[in-house]
Amino acid sequence: MAKRIYFDHSATTPLDARVALAMQPANEELFGNPSSLHSEGRQAQPESRFASKGLWIG
């Protein structure tokens, strides 16, 4: 069977394994909205900023 090619990356894209690994702590522990003022959001904000900068390198 021929390999299927997916062209609709405007709707969704495959998740790189490195991204999934980097996101794991946030998905399990730091799930607060980093834009919120509550304690969960304040706790998630530094991690969110670090991740957004770190994942672009490489």
N, C-alpha and C positions, 0 to 999 in steps of 0.2 A: 504494500500500500504506500502511496506517495505521502511524503511529509506535508502536513497542513501548514500553510502560511497565514498568519493572522495580520490583517491590515488595519483593524480598527483601534489603533493605539491612542486615538483621541478620547475614547471612552474609558479605557483601562490598559494597563501595561503589566507584564509579568514582574513579579517582585524578585529582585536580586537577593541571593542568599545572604550577602553581606548586610544588606539593608534589613532583612528580617532579623538577623542576629543583633544588629544595633538597636532595633526597635523593641526587642523582647522585654527588657526591663520596664520600658514605658507601658507596654501592653499589660504587664502583670502587676506593676507596682505604682507607676506614676501616670495614672490615667486621667488626671485632672486637666481641664482646659487651661493651657498656659497663658491664655489671655484673660482669665478670670482673676478676681481679687481674693477669692477664698484660699484657704491654706493649701488645698490640693493643687490649685492652679499655680500658686507661688512656688510650690515645690517642683512642679513639672517645668516651669519656665526656663531655668538654666539648662536643664537637660535638653529641652527642645532646641534652644539656641545652639548649644554645642553640637547636637546631632545634625542640624541643618547645615552647619559649616563643615563639619568633619566628613560628611558623606559625599561632598562635592569633590574632595581631594582624591586623586587617584586614578 
